[in-house]
């Protein structure tokens, strides 16, 4: 995301950063990924090596190779005993999941880029950056990878521990 929290434009990513796509693949491989219908449709196919779960309000929506559910709670339930669930977008799903998350993996793009989809506002006092890569450049666009940890446990984290 950019400093203005831009994460999308016209149904897709507003940048093409091959290293970011590789980092995404490495970070999510083997883990369940949960996405909204619009995000799934922008990808247009299930991502291999991961359980693909799509949240949609349309009870008739279906796609081969994915599990369709009608809520974030149903998506989490569909993940079973997974130790980490990856929420991969879009903005509505990020907003719904943020209060339940205890970790975030964020690629920061250090350039102002126009977009129509934004990541929700983050309460920086509730989170701390625990990992940051060196800044990289692609096509003149600076970016880095970061991992954030919630300062206090969420209800979901406490539930998993009991």
N, C-alpha and C positions, 0 to 999 in steps of 0.2 A: 504494500500500500504506500501511497505517497504521504507527505506530511499533512496534506489536506484530507487524508483518509480515503482517497480514491482507490477503488478496487476493481471497477469495471466501467465499460463503455459499450453501448450498443450490443449488449448481450455477450460480451467477451472481455478478455483482458486488454487493457489499453496499451500494453507493451508486449514485446516478445523477447524474453530473456532466457536463452537455452539453459544457463546454469540454474536459474530459478525452477524451471521445469524438472531438471534433474534432481535438485534438492527436494522438490515436492514428491517426486517418485520415491526417492530413498526414505524420506520421512514417513510416508504413508504406506509403503509396501508391507503387505502381510497384516494390515490393520483394517478394521471396518471403517469405511468412509461414508459420511452422511452428508447429503446435499439436497438443496431444494430442486424442484422440477426444472426451473429455468436454468440453473447451473448444469444439471444433467443434459438438458437439451443443447446447451452451448458446447458440451463435450461430445455429445451425439453417440456415445457408446460406453458400455461399462469399462472401467479401468481394470486391467488384468492384475491378478495377484492380490486383490483386495475384495472384501465383501462390499458391494455397492448398495447403499440404501438411499432411496429417494423419498423425500417428504413432499406430499402433494395434497391439495384439498379436493382434487377430482377423484372420486371413488372408482371411476372407470379407467383411469390412467394405468397403463401397463407398458413395460418394455422388457425385452428378453435380457436375462442376465442380471436383473436388479430386483431388489425387494422394495415394493412400494408400500408406504405407510402414510397415515394421515396426521401424525404429530411428532414432535421431538421426543416425547415420552415413548411412543411406539417405536421410534427409531432406536432409542437407547435399549429398549427391551429386546429388539431384534438382534442387538450386538451380543447378547448372552453374557458370558463371563469375560469378555475382552478386557484386558487391563488398560487399554487406551483406545479411545474412540476419536477419530479425526473428523471434525466438522470442516467441510471444505467450501462452504458458501451456499447460497448467496447472502446478501445483506440481511434479509429477514431472518434467516436461520442463525446467522452469527448473533444477531440481536437477541434471539430467543435463547441461545445456548450460553451466552457470555456469563451470565450470573451463575451458571452451573459448572463452568470450566475451572480447572486449576492450573492449566498450562496453555500457552499460546505459542505457536511457531509463526513468526511474521517476517516476511521479506519487506524491507523498507526500500522504496525507490526514492532516491535523493534528487528528484526533479519534479517540478510542477507539471502535471499531465491532466488534461481535461478528462472528465468522466461523469457518468450519471449514476453511479452506484458507489456507496461509501460504507466503510467499516464503521460499526457503532463507536461512539465516544468511549474511550477507556478511562476509568478512574485510576490514574497513575499511582495514587496513594495505596491502592489495593494490589498492585502488581510490582514486581521487580524484574529487571532484565538479568538473567543468569548466564546468558551466553550470547556472544556477538561475533560474527565472522569479520574478517578483513573486508574492507570495501572493494568491490569488483566493478568493472565497467564493461558495458556491451553497447556498441553503437553510440558511445558518448554518454550513456545513461549510467549513473552511479547507483549501486544497490548493495545491500548486505542482508545477511540472514540473522535472525535473532530468536532467542527462546526466552519466554517470560514465565514466571512462576507466581501464582497468587500468594500473597503474604499470609493469608489465613485460609484454613481449609474450608471448602464448600460443603454443603449438605451432602452432595453426591459423593465427595471424597470420604466423609465420615461414614456414610452408608456402606461403601466398599470395604472399609476397615473393620466393620463390626461383623 
